[in-house]
Amino acid sequence: QERDDGNRRLALIRVAARLFRQQGYAGTSTRDIAQAAGMHSGSPFYHFKSKSALLCAVIEEGVRNAVVRQTEGLQALPVDDANTAARLRVLVRQHLDVLLGDDSDFVPVMLYEWQRLDPSQRAGLTLRHCTVITSSAD
């Protein structure tokens, strides 16, 4: 179980996403992440039990963020403009923002580094995200 002390955990996830994108998972040490987050070298282990757990959190945050953006975009549509074409335009616009927007470090990490997770982490992500996507569609 990872600890959450407010924004420090999220700051670590964002810094890790940026560094994993720039340097790759293998090329980034927890010391690099801690330094970029303005922490002592061992501090990430207060929040995450391993570098792999941090990678899993990065991927999870990226998927969560994408689902939230898609859901918010659809919910913002006026009821009288919620036809299929309008919904598709919103989803495409939100998807492009997730891929190319200011906070887009998560997508390349998800695409290129997911295989570094162990099978139980992958299975856990799949189960959690299927639940999130299904419940947000209701």
C-alpha positions as CSV (number, residue, x, y, z in Angstrom):
1,Q,0.0,0.0,0.0
2,E,1.5,3.3,-1.1
3,R,1.2,6.4,1.2
4,D,-0.3,9.6,0.1
5,D,0.7,12.9,1.7
6,G,-1.2,15.3,-0.4
7,N,0.4,16.6,-3.4
8,R,3.9,15.1,-2.8
9,R,2.8,11.8,-4.2
10,L,1.2,13.3,-7.2
11,A,4.3,15.5,-7.7
12,L,6.4,12.4,-7.7
13,I,4.1,10.7,-10.3
14,R,4.3,13.7,-12.6
15,V,8.1,14.1,-12.3
16,A,8.5,10.3,-12.8
17,A,6.3,10.5,-15.9
18,R,8.4,13.3,-17.4
19,L,11.7,11.5,-16.6
20,F,10.5,8.1,-17.8
21,R,9.4,9.8,-21.1
22,Q,12.7,11.7,-21.5
23,Q,15.1,9.0,-20.4
24,G,13.1,5.8,-20.4
25,Y,12.3,3.7,-17.4
26,A,15.7,1.9,-17.4
27,G,17.6,5.2,-17.8
28,T,15.9,6.8,-14.8
29,S,16.8,6.1,-11.2
30,T,14.8,6.8,-8.2
31,R,17.6,9.2,-7.2
32,D,16.9,11.2,-10.5
33,I,13.2,11.3,-9.6
34,A,13.8,12.4,-6.1
35,Q,16.2,15.1,-7.2
36,A,13.8,16.4,-9.8
37,A,11.1,16.5,-7.2
38,G,13.3,18.3,-4.7
39,M,13.4,15.4,-2.3
40,H,16.1,13.3,-0.6
41,S,17.1,10.2,-2.6
42,G,15.2,7.8,-0.4
43,S,12.1,9.8,-0.1
44,P,10.2,8.2,-3.0
45,F,10.2,5.0,-1.1
46,Y,8.0,6.6,1.6
47,H,5.3,6.9,-1.1
48,F,6.1,3.8,-3.3
49,K,7.5,0.5,-2.3
50,S,9.6,0.3,-5.5
51,K,10.4,2.0,-8.8
52,S,8.1,-0.5,-10.5
53,A,5.2,0.6,-8.2
54,L,5.9,4.2,-9.2
55,L,5.8,3.2,-12.9
56,C,2.4,1.5,-12.2
57,A,1.2,4.7,-10.5
58,V,2.3,6.8,-13.5
59,I,0.4,4.5,-15.9
60,E,-2.6,4.5,-13.7
61,E,-2.7,8.3,-13.4
62,G,-2.4,8.6,-17.1
63,V,-5.4,6.3,-17.7
64,R,-7.4,7.9,-14.9
65,N,-6.7,11.4,-16.3
66,A,-7.8,10.3,-19.8
67,V,-11.0,8.8,-18.6
68,V,-11.8,11.9,-16.5
69,R,-11.2,14.2,-19.5
70,Q,-13.4,12.1,-21.8
71,T,-16.2,11.9,-19.2
72,E,-16.1,15.6,-18.5
73,G,-16.1,16.4,-22.2
74,L,-19.2,14.3,-22.8
75,Q,-20.9,15.7,-19.7
76,A,-20.3,19.2,-20.9
77,L,-22.2,18.6,-24.1
78,P,-25.6,20.4,-24.1
79,V,-28.4,17.7,-24.0
80,D,-29.8,18.9,-27.3
81,D,-26.4,18.5,-29.0
82,A,-25.5,15.1,-27.6
83,N,-25.9,13.3,-31.0
84,T,-23.3,10.7,-32.1
85,A,-21.3,13.1,-34.3
86,A,-21.0,15.7,-31.5
87,R,-20.0,13.1,-29.0
88,L,-17.4,11.8,-31.4
89,R,-16.0,15.3,-31.9
90,V,-15.7,15.8,-28.2
91,L,-14.0,12.4,-27.7
92,V,-11.5,13.1,-30.5
93,R,-10.7,16.6,-29.2
94,Q,-10.2,15.3,-25.6
95,H,-8.1,12.4,-26.9
96,L,-5.8,14.7,-28.8
97,D,-5.5,16.9,-25.8
98,V,-4.5,13.8,-23.7
99,L,-1.9,12.9,-26.4
100,L,-0.5,16.3,-27.2
101,G,-1.5,18.6,-24.3
102,D,0.6,20.1,-21.5
103,D,0.3,17.0,-19.3
104,S,1.1,14.5,-22.0
105,D,4.1,12.7,-20.5
106,F,1.9,9.9,-19.3
107,V,0.9,8.6,-22.8
108,P,4.4,7.7,-24.1
109,V,5.2,6.1,-20.8
110,M,2.0,4.0,-21.0
111,L,2.8,3.0,-24.6
112,Y,6.5,2.2,-24.3
113,E,7.1,1.2,-20.7
114,W,4.0,-0.9,-19.6
115,Q,5.8,-4.1,-20.4
116,R,8.2,-3.4,-17.5
117,L,5.4,-4.0,-15.1
118,D,5.2,-7.5,-13.6
119,P,2.1,-9.6,-14.6
120,S,0.3,-8.9,-11.3
121,Q,0.7,-5.2,-11.8
122,R,-0.6,-5.4,-15.3
123,A,-3.6,-7.5,-14.2
124,G,-4.4,-5.0,-11.4
125,L,-4.3,-2.1,-13.8
126,T,-6.5,-3.9,-16.3
127,L,-9.1,-4.7,-13.6
128,R,-9.1,-1.3,-12.1
129,H,-9.4,0.5,-15.4
130,C,-12.1,-1.7,-16.7
131,T,-14.1,-0.8,-13.6
132,V,-13.3,2.9,-13.9
133,I,-14.3,3.0,-17.6
134,T,-17.5,0.9,-17.0
135,S,-18.6,3.0,-14.0
136,S,-17.9,6.3,-15.8
137,A,-20.0,5.2,-18.8
138,D,-23.1,4.8,-16.6
